[in-house]
Amino acid sequence: MLPRGCGAEGPWGRLALLLLALACATRASEITFELPDNAKQCFYEEIVQGTKCTLEFQVITGGHYDVDCRLEDPDGTVLYKEMKKQYDSFTFTASRNGTYKFCFSNEFSTFTHKTVYFDFQVGEDPPLFPSENRVTALTQMESACVSIHEALKSVIDYQTHFRLREAQGRSRAEDLNTRVAYWSIGEAIILLVVSIGQVFLLKSFFSDKRTTTTRVGS
């Protein structure tokens, strides 16, 4: 959908149409989800043989920021398996048609849930123009489109990276703030108990003690 007042006519209209078509050309699953303790979450993707795929994941919040990851092909063969990883990236080429499965497991954790982000890309970006793979030179407009496309991909990657770092840093800050609050409450309770104890101790020093005397008759 083009912005109001813009049409397909003219160089900027054609540029917008090209970028819009490119955005829909490749399939990518980018999800952030909650993974409870003692839980396992699996995802499935239909992939054609010979397609290059990339799985990238990162634990944003929870515990030691680690999770188990496992990737299987349609035959159940394990293509990738890592235990207690904070983040990782794995690229493979599909050996056959079928449904590929990748799972994230937090079964080793007894009370800490995790927040996991993953990006599963299927296929590579096609060329913007059919002539891009040829020997012929690109026009000035085509070269500008290619440059803008590469710049936009870099911007998206940087935005995702900094968004994940910001979420992880916010989680650490909130956890630290909770610990400081509990520590402050504990210190206040200890100070109150010590103060009351000192009051009673000083009071015992200055209290009048009655002494009894016994007269011994001759």
Accessible surface in RSA format (square Angstrom, percent):
REM  Atomic radii and reference values for relative SASA: ProtOr
REM  Chains: A
REM  Algorithm: Lee & Richards
REM  Probe-radius: 1.40
REM  Slices: 20
REM RES _ NUM      All-atoms   Total-Side   Main-Chain    Non-polar    All polar
REM                ABS   REL    ABS   REL    ABS   REL    ABS   REL    ABS   REL
RES MET A   1   210.26 108.9 154.56 102.3  55.70 132.6 129.98 110.5  80.28 106.4
RES LEU A   2    42.56  23.7  26.84  19.2  15.71  39.5  27.86  19.6  14.70  39.5
RES PRO A   3    89.86  65.5  76.07  69.3  13.79  50.1  88.00  72.7   1.86  11.5
RES ARG A   4   244.94 102.8 207.68 105.9  37.26  88.7  87.04 119.0 157.90  95.7
RES GLY A   5    83.83 103.4   0.00   N/A  83.83 103.4  42.12 115.6  41.71  93.4
RES CYS A   6    74.58  56.4  53.02  59.1  21.55  50.7  13.60  34.5  60.97  65.7
RES GLY A   7    40.32  49.7   0.00   N/A  40.32  49.7  28.61  78.5  11.71  26.2
RES ALA A   8    52.51  48.3  40.17  62.0  12.34  28.1  40.17  56.6  12.34  32.7
RES GLU A   9   156.40  89.8 141.61 107.1  14.79  35.2  66.05 127.8  90.35  73.8
RES GLY A  10    27.96  34.5   0.00   N/A  27.96  34.5  23.99  65.8   3.97   8.9
RES PRO A  11    60.03  43.7  60.03  54.7   0.00   0.0  60.03  49.6   0.00   0.0
RES TRP A  12   186.30  74.8 180.83  87.5   5.48  12.9 155.63  83.0  30.68  49.8
RES GLY A  13     6.06   7.5   0.00   N/A   6.06   7.5   2.71   7.4   3.35   7.5
RES ARG A  14   125.46  52.7 124.19  63.3   1.27   3.0  53.18  72.7  72.28  43.8
RES LEU A  15    12.77   7.1  12.18   8.7   0.59   1.5  12.44   8.7   0.32   0.9
RES ALA A  16    34.57  31.8  26.17  40.4   8.40  19.1  31.76  44.7   2.81   7.4
RES LEU A  17    73.52  40.9  69.68  49.8   3.84   9.7  69.84  49.0   3.68   9.9
RES LEU A  18    53.94  30.0  51.79  37.1   2.15   5.4  52.30  36.7   1.64   4.4
RES LEU A  19    40.68  22.7  35.48  25.4   5.20  13.1  35.64  25.0   5.04  13.6
RES LEU A  20    80.04  44.6  75.48  54.0   4.56  11.5  79.39  55.8   0.65   1.8
RES ALA A  21    64.56  59.4  49.78  76.8  14.78  33.6  58.45  82.3   6.11  16.2
RES LEU A  22    16.65   9.3  10.83   7.7   5.82  14.6  13.79   9.7   2.86   7.7
RES ALA A  23    76.85  70.7  42.53  65.6  34.32  78.1  55.00  77.5  21.85  57.9
RES CYS A  24   103.88  78.6  70.50  78.6  33.37  78.4  34.46  87.3  69.42  74.9
RES ALA A  25    53.03  48.8  14.47  22.3  38.56  87.7  24.02  33.8  29.01  76.8
RES THR A  26    41.54  29.5  25.98  26.3  15.56  37.1  10.98  14.7  30.56  46.2
RES ARG A  27   115.58  48.5 109.74  55.9   5.83  13.9  72.59  99.2  42.98  26.1
RES ALA A  28    67.03  61.6  31.34  48.4  35.69  81.2  32.32  45.5  34.72  92.0
RES SER A  29    36.83  31.1  31.54  42.1   5.30  12.2  14.91  31.7  21.93  30.7
RES GLU A  30    89.10  51.2  59.85  45.3  29.25  69.6  21.97  42.5  67.13  54.8
RES ILE A  31    71.35  40.6  66.90  49.8   4.45  10.7  71.35  51.4   0.00   0.0
RES THR A  32    67.69  48.1  38.83  39.4  28.86  68.8  33.52  45.0  34.17  51.7
RES PHE A  33    29.35  14.7  22.06  13.7   7.29  19.0  29.35  17.8   0.00   0.0
RES GLU A  34   104.61  60.1  88.25  66.8  16.36  39.0  58.09 112.4  46.53  38.0
RES LEU A  35     1.49   0.8   1.49   1.1   0.00   0.0   1.49   1.0   0.00   0.0
RES PRO A  36    71.76  52.3  71.54  65.2   0.21   0.8  71.76  59.2   0.00   0.0
RES ASP A  37    50.19  35.2  40.97  40.8   9.22  21.8   0.05   0.1  50.14  50.0
RES ASN A  38    88.05  60.7  63.74  61.6  24.31  58.5  24.84  59.8  63.21  61.1
RES ALA A  39    24.94  22.9  19.50  30.1   5.45  12.4  24.94  35.1   0.00   0.0
RES LYS A  40   108.06  52.7  76.85  47.2  31.21  74.3  30.93  27.8  77.13  82.2
RES GLN A  41    76.52  42.8  75.49  55.2   1.03   2.5   4.78  10.2  71.73  54.4
RES CYS A  42    33.87  25.6  19.73  22.0  14.14  33.2   7.09  18.0  26.78  28.9
RES PHE A  43    39.36  19.7  36.43  22.6   2.93   7.6  39.36  23.9   0.00   0.0
RES TYR A  44   137.05  64.0 109.18  62.1  27.87  72.5  79.66  59.9  57.39  70.8
RES GLU A  45    33.61  19.3  30.08  22.8   3.54   8.4   4.95   9.6  28.67  23.4
RES GLU A  46   111.64  64.1 105.44  79.8   6.19  14.7  63.32 122.5  48.32  39.4
RES ILE A  47     3.55   2.0   0.00   0.0   3.55   8.6   0.86   0.6   2.69   7.3
RES VAL A  48    97.70  64.3  96.46  87.3   1.23   3.0  96.60  83.9   1.10   3.0
RES GLN A  49   111.16  62.2  94.15  68.8  17.01  40.5  16.51  35.1  94.65  71.8
RES GLY A  50    51.25  63.2   0.00   N/A  51.25  63.2  26.70  73.3  24.55  55.0
RES THR A  51    30.23  21.5  23.34  23.7   6.88  16.4  17.75  23.8  12.48  18.9
RES LYS A  52    96.11  46.9  91.21  56.0   4.90  11.7  41.59  37.4  54.52  58.1
RES CYS A  53     0.88   0.7   0.00   0.0   0.88   2.1   0.88   2.2   0.00   0.0
RES THR A  54    35.28  25.1  35.01  35.5   0.26   0.6  19.27  25.9  16.01  24.2
RES LEU A  55     0.97   0.5   0.51   0.4   0.46   1.1   0.51   0.4   0.46   1.2
RES GLU A  56    85.43  49.0  85.43  64.6   0.00   0.0  10.16  19.7  75.26  61.4
RES PHE A  57     3.69   1.8   2.38   1.5   1.31   3.4   2.50   1.5   1.19   3.4
RES GLN A  58    33.91  19.0  33.91  24.8   0.00   0.0   4.32   9.2  29.59  22.4
RES VAL A  59     0.32   0.2   0.00   0.0   0.32   0.8   0.00   0.0   0.32   0.9
RES ILE A  60     8.75   5.0   8.74   6.5   0.01   0.0   8.75   6.3   0.00   0.0
RES THR A  61    30.71  21.8  30.71  31.1   0.00   0.0  24.96  33.5   5.74   8.7
RES GLY A  62    15.93  19.6   0.00   N/A  15.93  19.6  11.85  32.5   4.08   9.1
RES GLY A  63    46.02  56.8   0.00   N/A  46.02  56.8  21.82  59.9  24.20  54.2
RES HIS A  64   148.94  81.4 142.34  98.9   6.60  16.9  93.41  96.3  55.53  64.6
RES TYR A  65    22.40  10.5  22.40  12.7   0.00   0.0  13.98  10.5   8.42  10.4
RES ASP A  66    17.67  12.4  17.67  17.6   0.00   0.0   3.25   7.6  14.42  14.4
RES VAL A  67     0.00   0.0   0.00   0.0   0.00   0.0   0.00   0.0   0.00   0.0
RES ASP A  68    17.43  12.2  17.00  16.9   0.42   1.0   8.18  19.2   9.25   9.2
RES CYS A  69     2.23   1.7   0.00   0.0   2.23   5.2   1.31   3.3   0.92   1.0
RES ARG A  70    75.13  31.5  74.39  37.9   0.74   1.8  25.10  34.3  50.03  30.3
RES LEU A  71     0.00   0.0   0.00   0.0   0.00   0.0   0.00   0.0   0.00   0.0
RES GLU A  72    24.80  14.2  24.80  18.8   0.00   0.0   1.57   3.0  23.23  19.0
RES ASP A  73    15.22  10.7   9.84   9.8   5.39  12.7   0.13   0.3  15.10  15.1
RES PRO A  74    44.61  32.5   9.97   9.1  34.64 125.9  13.91  11.5  30.70 190.8
RES ASP A  75    94.96  66.5  58.48  58.2  36.48  86.3  25.76  60.6  69.20  69.0
RES GLY A  76    40.92  50.5   0.00   N/A  40.92  50.5  23.51  64.5  17.41  39.0
RES THR A  77    76.35  54.3  68.97  69.9   7.38  17.6  52.91  71.1  23.44  35.4
RES VAL A  78    59.51  39.2  36.03  32.6  23.48  56.6  36.03  31.3  23.48  63.7
RES LEU A  79    62.58  34.9  38.75  27.7  23.83  59.9  42.73  30.0  19.85  53.4
RES TYR A  80    20.68   9.7  15.04   8.6   5.64  14.7  20.68  15.5   0.00   0.0
RES LYS A  81   114.10  55.7  90.98  55.8  23.11  55.0  42.45  38.2  71.65  76.3
RES GLU A  82    62.01  35.6  60.54  45.8   1.47   3.5   2.05   4.0  59.96  49.0
RES MET A  83   115.65  59.9 100.42  66.5  15.24  36.3  96.82  82.3  18.83  25.0
RES LYS A  84   120.90  59.0 103.28  63.4  17.62  41.9  48.25  43.4  72.65  77.4
RES LYS A  85    67.55  33.0  66.47  40.8   1.09   2.6  16.79  15.1  50.76  54.1
RES GLN A  86    86.17  48.2  82.20  60.1   3.97   9.4  16.88  35.9  69.29  52.6
RES TYR A  87   143.96  67.2 138.12  78.6   5.84  15.2  89.75  67.4  54.21  66.8
RES ASP A  88    38.97  27.3  31.91  31.8   7.05  16.7   6.31  14.8  32.66  32.6
RES SER A  89    63.83  53.9  41.63  55.6  22.21  51.2  30.07  64.0  33.76  47.3
RES PHE A  90    50.27  25.1  47.23  29.3   3.04   7.9  50.18  30.4   0.09   0.3
RES THR A  91    65.84  46.8  42.91  43.5  22.93  54.7  26.44  35.5  39.40  59.6
RES PHE A  92    20.23  10.1  11.81   7.3   8.43  21.9  20.23  12.3   0.00   0.0
RES THR A  93    83.57  59.4  63.17  64.0  20.40  48.6  40.29  54.1  43.28  65.4
RES ALA A  94     2.72   2.5   0.00   0.0   2.72   6.2   0.29   0.4   2.43   6.4
RES SER A  95    75.22  63.6  54.42  72.6  20.80  47.9  51.42 109.5  23.80  33.3
RES ARG A  96   104.05  43.7 104.05  53.0   0.00   0.0  29.88  40.8  74.17  45.0
RES ASN A  97    86.82  59.9  80.64  77.9   6.18  14.9  28.82  69.4  58.00  56.1
RES GLY A  98    19.40  23.9   0.00   N/A  19.40  23.9  17.46  47.9   1.94   4.3
RES THR A  99    52.43  37.3  43.41  44.0   9.02  21.5  30.42  40.9  22.01  33.3
RES TYR A 100     0.62   0.3   0.62   0.4   0.00   0.0   0.62   0.5   0.00   0.0
RES LYS A 101    59.22  28.9  58.97  36.2   0.25   0.6  14.58  13.1  44.64  47.6
RES PHE A 102     4.60   2.3   4.56   2.8   0.03   0.1   4.60   2.8   0.00   0.0
RES CYS A 103     4.24   3.2   3.28   3.7   0.96   2.3   1.18   3.0   3.06   3.3
RES PHE A 104     0.00   0.0   0.00   0.0   0.00   0.0   0.00   0.0   0.00   0.0
RES SER A 105    13.64  11.5  13.57  18.1   0.07   0.2  11.75  25.0   1.89   2.6
RES ASN A 106     0.00   0.0   0.00   0.0   0.00   0.0   0.00   0.0   0.00   0.0
RES GLU A 107   101.11  58.0  85.67  64.8  15.44  36.8  24.84  48.0  76.27  62.3
RES PHE A 108    72.48  36.3  36.90  22.9  35.58  92.6  48.47  29.4  24.01  68.7
RES SER A 109    13.90  11.7   8.82  11.8   5.08  11.7   8.73  18.6   5.17   7.2
RES THR A 110    96.95  69.0  81.06  82.2  15.89  37.9  68.54  92.1  28.42  43.0
RES PHE A 111   170.33  85.2 145.23  90.0  25.10  65.3 148.53  90.1  21.80  62.4
RES THR A 112    30.89  22.0  27.73  28.1   3.16   7.5  19.53  26.2  11.36  17.2
RES HIS A 113    98.82  54.0  96.83  67.3   1.98   5.1  58.04  59.8  40.77  47.4
RES LYS A 114     2.96   1.4   2.96   1.8   0.00   0.0   1.89   1.7   1.07   1.1
RES THR A 115    18.64  13.3  18.64  18.9   0.00   0.0  14.13  19.0   4.52   6.8
RES VAL A 116     0.00   0.0   0.00   0.0   0.00   0.0   0.00   0.0   0.00   0.0
RES TYR A 117     6.73   3.1   6.73   3.8   0.00   0.0   3.72   2.8   3.00   3.7
RES PHE A 118     1.14   0.6   1.14   0.7   0.00   0.0   1.14   0.7   0.00   0.0
RES ASP A 119    19.14  13.4  18.32  18.2   0.81   1.9   0.71   1.7  18.42  18.4
RES PHE A 120     0.85   0.4   0.51   0.3   0.33   0.9   0.51   0.3   0.33   1.0
RES GLN A 121    81.22  45.4  80.89  59.1   0.33   0.8  11.33  24.1  69.89  53.0
RES VAL A 122    10.95   7.2   6.19   5.6   4.76  11.5   6.19   5.4   4.76  12.9
RES GLY A 123    26.64  32.8   0.00   N/A  26.64  32.8  15.15  41.6  11.49  25.7
RES GLU A 124   114.50  65.7  91.99  69.6  22.51  53.6  38.92  75.3  75.58  61.7
RES ASP A 125    61.88  43.3  36.85  36.7  25.02  59.2  11.70  27.5  50.17  50.0
RES PRO A 126    57.00  41.5  47.16  43.0   9.84  35.8  53.09  43.8   3.91  24.3
RES PRO A 127    62.88  45.8  41.69  38.0  21.19  77.0  49.33  40.7  13.54  84.2
RES LEU A 128    21.41  11.9   5.01   3.6  16.41  41.2   6.96   4.9  14.45  38.9
RES PHE A 129    19.46   9.7  18.94  11.7   0.52   1.3  19.46  11.8   0.00   0.0
RES PRO A 130   108.84  79.3  92.40  84.2  16.44  59.8 101.35  83.7   7.49  46.6
RES SER A 131    23.93  20.2  23.26  31.0   0.66   1.5  19.41  41.3   4.52   6.3
RES GLU A 132    62.74  36.0  42.52  32.2  20.22  48.1  13.29  25.7  49.45  40.4
RES ASN A 133   122.07  84.2  84.89  82.0  37.18  89.5  33.17  79.8  88.90  85.9
RES ARG A 134   157.70  66.2 137.17  69.9  20.53  48.9  41.18  56.3 116.52  70.6
RES VAL A 135   156.60 103.0 130.03 117.7  26.57  64.0 136.04 118.2  20.57  55.8
RES THR A 136    89.34  63.5  75.83  76.9  13.51  32.2  80.15 107.7   9.20  13.9
RES ALA A 137    97.36  89.5  63.73  98.3  33.63  76.5  72.75 102.4  24.61  65.2
RES LEU A 138    51.89  28.9  29.35  21.0  22.54  56.7  29.60  20.8  22.29  60.0
RES THR A 139    80.14  57.0  72.20  73.2   7.94  18.9  76.32 102.5   3.82   5.8
RES GLN A 140   163.49  91.4 148.73 108.7  14.75  35.1  57.41 122.2 106.07  80.5
RES MET A 141    67.70  35.1  63.43  42.0   4.27  10.2  63.19  53.7   4.51   6.0
RES GLU A 142    36.00  20.7  36.00  27.2   0.00   0.0   6.32  12.2  29.67  24.2
RES SER A 143    48.35  40.9  45.60  60.9   2.75   6.3  32.66  69.5  15.70  22.0
RES ALA A 144    42.64  39.2  34.58  53.4   8.05  18.3  42.09  59.3   0.55   1.5
RES CYS A 145     0.17   0.1   0.17   0.2   0.00   0.0   0.15   0.4   0.02   0.0
RES VAL A 146    30.75  20.2  30.75  27.8   0.00   0.0  30.75  26.7   0.00   0.0
RES SER A 147    71.99  60.8  61.31  81.8  10.68  24.6  37.43  79.7  34.56  48.4
RES ILE A 148    61.54  35.0  59.25  44.1   2.28   5.5  61.52  44.3   0.02   0.0
RES HIS A 149    20.05  11.0  20.05  13.9   0.00   0.0  13.51  13.9   6.54   7.6
RES GLU A 150    84.81  48.7  83.37  63.1   1.44   3.4  39.09  75.6  45.72  37.3
RES ALA A 151    55.33  50.9  47.00  72.5   8.33  19.0  54.33  76.5   1.00   2.6
RES LEU A 152    80.69  44.9  80.65  57.7   0.04   0.1  80.65  56.6   0.04   0.1
RES LYS A 153    71.35  34.8  69.66  42.7   1.69   4.0  41.52  37.4  29.83  31.8
RES SER A 154    53.86  45.5  49.93  66.6   3.93   9.1  22.29  47.5  31.57  44.2
RES VAL A 155    72.70  47.8  70.92  64.2   1.78   4.3  72.62  63.1   0.08   0.2
RES ILE A 156   101.52  57.8 101.38  75.5   0.14   0.3 101.42  73.0   0.10   0.3
RES ASP A 157    93.37  65.4  86.75  86.3   6.61  15.6  28.21  66.4  65.16  65.0
RES TYR A 158   139.20  65.0 138.49  78.8   0.72   1.9  90.73  68.2  48.47  59.8
RES GLN A 159   117.18  65.5 109.13  79.8   8.05  19.2  40.87  87.0  76.31  57.9
RES THR A 160    24.78  17.6  23.95  24.3   0.82   2.0  15.35  20.6   9.42  14.2
RES HIS A 161    90.52  49.5  86.82  60.3   3.70   9.5  57.37  59.1  33.16  38.6
RES PHE A 162   114.67  57.4 111.23  68.9   3.44   9.0 111.60  67.7   3.07   8.8
RES ARG A 163   115.69  48.6 108.65  55.4   7.04  16.8  67.67  92.5  48.02  29.1
RES LEU A 164    10.80   6.0  10.76   7.7   0.04   0.1  10.80   7.6   0.00   0.0
RES ARG A 165   143.30  60.2 134.73  68.7   8.57  20.4  27.66  37.8 115.64  70.1
RES GLU A 166    97.74  56.1  86.23  65.2  11.52  27.4  60.66 117.3  37.09  30.3
RES ALA A 167    17.15  15.8  15.74  24.3   1.41   3.2  15.74  22.2   1.41   3.7
RES GLN A 168    36.19  20.2  36.19  26.4   0.00   0.0   1.43   3.0  34.76  26.4
RES GLY A 169    36.07  44.5   0.00   N/A  36.07  44.5  30.46  83.6   5.60  12.5
RES ARG A 170   118.40  49.7 111.02  56.6   7.38  17.6  49.86  68.1  68.54  41.5
RES SER A 171    22.33  18.9  17.20  23.0   5.13  11.8   6.56  14.0  15.77  22.1
RES ARG A 172   123.80  52.0 117.83  60.1   5.96  14.2  46.80  64.0  77.00  46.7
RES ALA A 173    58.85  54.1  48.90  75.5   9.96  22.7  54.65  77.0   4.20  11.1
RES GLU A 174   103.88  59.6 100.04  75.7   3.84   9.1  42.67  82.5  61.21  50.0
RES ASP A 175    69.78  48.9  63.95  63.7   5.83  13.8  21.39  50.3  48.40  48.3
RES LEU A 176   113.17  63.0 112.08  80.2   1.10   2.8 112.99  79.4   0.18   0.5
RES ASN A 177   102.23  70.5  97.44  94.2   4.79  11.5  19.80  47.7  82.43  79.7
RES THR A 178    60.78  43.2  57.95  58.8   2.83   6.7  36.54  49.1  24.24  36.6
RES ARG A 179   157.71  66.2 151.56  77.3   6.16  14.7  47.27  64.6 110.44  66.9
RES VAL A 180    81.56  53.7  79.50  72.0   2.06   5.0  81.54  70.8   0.02   0.1
RES ALA A 181    45.93  42.2  38.40  59.3   7.53  17.1  45.51  64.1   0.41   1.1
RES TYR A 182   151.20  70.6 142.68  81.2   8.52  22.2  99.72  74.9  51.48  63.5
RES TRP A 183   175.86  70.6 170.51  82.5   5.35  12.6 162.06  86.4  13.80  22.4
RES SER A 184    55.22  46.7  49.81  66.5   5.41  12.5  31.91  68.0  23.31  32.7
RES ILE A 185   100.18  57.0  97.41  72.6   2.77   6.7 100.14  72.1   0.05   0.1
RES GLY A 186    27.73  34.2   0.00   N/A  27.73  34.2  27.28  74.9   0.46   1.0
RES GLU A 187    91.98  52.8  86.46  65.4   5.51  13.1  30.27  58.5  61.71  50.4
RES ALA A 188    59.78  55.0  49.11  75.8  10.67  24.3  54.96  77.4   4.82  12.8
RES ILE A 189   100.75  57.3  99.73  74.3   1.02   2.4 100.71  72.5   0.03   0.1
RES ILE A 190   113.08  64.4 111.22  82.9   1.86   4.5 113.08  81.4   0.00   0.0
RES LEU A 191   122.23  68.1 119.76  85.7   2.47   6.2 122.07  85.7   0.17   0.5
RES LEU A 192   109.60  61.0 106.24  76.0   3.36   8.4 109.30  76.8   0.30   0.8
RES VAL A 193    94.53  62.2  91.01  82.4   3.52   8.5  92.08  80.0   2.45   6.6
RES VAL A 194    72.93  48.0  66.69  60.4   6.24  15.0  72.23  62.8   0.69   1.9
RES SER A 195    46.68  39.4  44.67  59.6   2.02   4.6  28.50  60.7  18.19  25.5
RES ILE A 196    85.38  48.6  83.91  62.5   1.47   3.5  85.34  61.5   0.04   0.1
RES GLY A 197    39.20  48.3   0.00   N/A  39.20  48.3  33.64  92.3   5.56  12.5
RES GLN A 198   103.43  57.8 101.64  74.3   1.79   4.3  27.21  57.9  76.22  57.8
RES VAL A 199    94.75  62.3  91.54  82.9   3.21   7.7  93.41  81.2   1.33   3.6
RES PHE A 200   129.90  65.0 124.26  77.0   5.65  14.7 124.51  75.5   5.40  15.5
RES LEU A 201   100.44  55.9  96.10  68.7   4.34  10.9  99.95  70.2   0.49   1.3
RES LEU A 202    99.09  55.2  98.87  70.7   0.22   0.6  99.07  69.6   0.02   0.0
RES LYS A 203   139.35  68.0 130.19  79.9   9.16  21.8  85.94  77.4  53.41  56.9
RES SER A 204    56.14  47.4  44.56  59.5  11.58  26.7  45.26  96.4  10.88  15.2
RES PHE A 205   135.90  68.0 103.76  64.3  32.14  83.6 108.25  65.6  27.66  79.2
RES PHE A 206   168.66  84.4 141.93  87.9  26.73  69.6 148.16  89.8  20.50  58.7
RES SER A 207    59.58  50.3  39.84  53.2  19.75  45.5  38.93  82.9  20.65  28.9
RES ASP A 208   143.11 100.2 112.30 111.8  30.81  72.9  37.45  88.1 105.67 105.4
RES LYS A 209   169.16  82.5 141.25  86.7  27.91  66.5  88.30  79.5  80.86  86.1
RES ARG A 210   236.93  99.5 201.82 102.9  35.10  83.6  77.46 105.9 159.47  96.6
RES THR A 211   120.15  85.5  90.95  92.2  29.21  69.6  68.08  91.4  52.07  78.7
RES THR A 212   132.16  94.0 103.09 104.5  29.07  69.3  76.35 102.5  55.81  84.4
RES THR A 213   126.51  90.0  96.17  97.5  30.35  72.3  71.62  96.2  54.89  83.0
RES THR A 214   121.80  86.6  93.19  94.5  28.60  68.2  65.43  87.9  56.37  85.2
RES ARG A 215   228.59  96.0 199.42 101.7  29.16  69.4  79.89 109.2 148.70  90.1
RES VAL A 216   139.61  91.9 106.16  96.1  33.45  80.6 109.32  95.0  30.29  82.2
RES GLY A 217    70.43  86.9   0.00   N/A  70.43  86.9  40.28 110.5  30.15  67.5
RES SER A 218   166.93 141.1  85.52 114.1  81.41 187.5  87.76 186.9  79.18 110.9
END  Absolute sums over single chains surface
CHAIN  1 A    15629.9      13010.3       2619.6       9360.4       6269.5
END  Absolute sums over all chains
TOTAL         15629.9      13010.3       2619.6       9360.4       6269.5
